[in-house]
Amino acid sequence: MASADLVAVVVKLSVGAAATFLAILLWANTRDPAWMLMVVGVVVEYARLMYSTFETFGILPAAPLLFGLPLVQILLDNLPMALFALGFVVALARGRLR
């Protein structure tokens, strides 16, 4: 792995860790379902970043396949956006109900 690639990975992990830390602080201060879904989305996104980093460095083996599909990879790639979308839906629904 080239030095520039290593720096890029370290920066991604650092920014992701900061965002996740701040999201968890927000989680402790809010009980709003829309915001909680956003926070969980950020935490899952950081988990995806950690998982892919561990795979890159060979700490974890490649994602196991089920019916030829890497289910863990597919789940971690799509779950954050699904949680963000659900959070937006909850926020929009709450606004229309008032």
C-alpha positions, 0 to 999 in steps of 0.5 A, a space after each residue: 500500500 502506497 503512502 498516499 493510500 495509507 494517509 487517505 485511509 487514516 484521514 477517512 477513519 479519523 473524520 469518520 470517528 469524529 462524526 460518529 463520536 458527535 453523532 453518539 453525543 447527539 443521540 444521548 441528548 435527543 429522543 427524536 426518532 428521526 434524529 435517532 435514525 440519522 445517528 444510527 445511520 452514521 454509526 453503521 456507515 462507520 462500521 462499514 468503513 471499519 469493515 472495509 479497512 479491516 478487509 483491505 489490511 487482511 485482518 478480516 477475511 473476504 465477506 462470506 458469500 450466500 448464493 454467490 452474494 457478499 451479504 455483509 458487504 451488501 448490507 453494510 453498503 446500503 443500510 446507512 442510506 436506508 436509515 437516512 431515508 427512513 429518518 427523512 420519512 419520519 421527519 416529513 411525516 411528523 411535519 405533516 401530522 402537525 
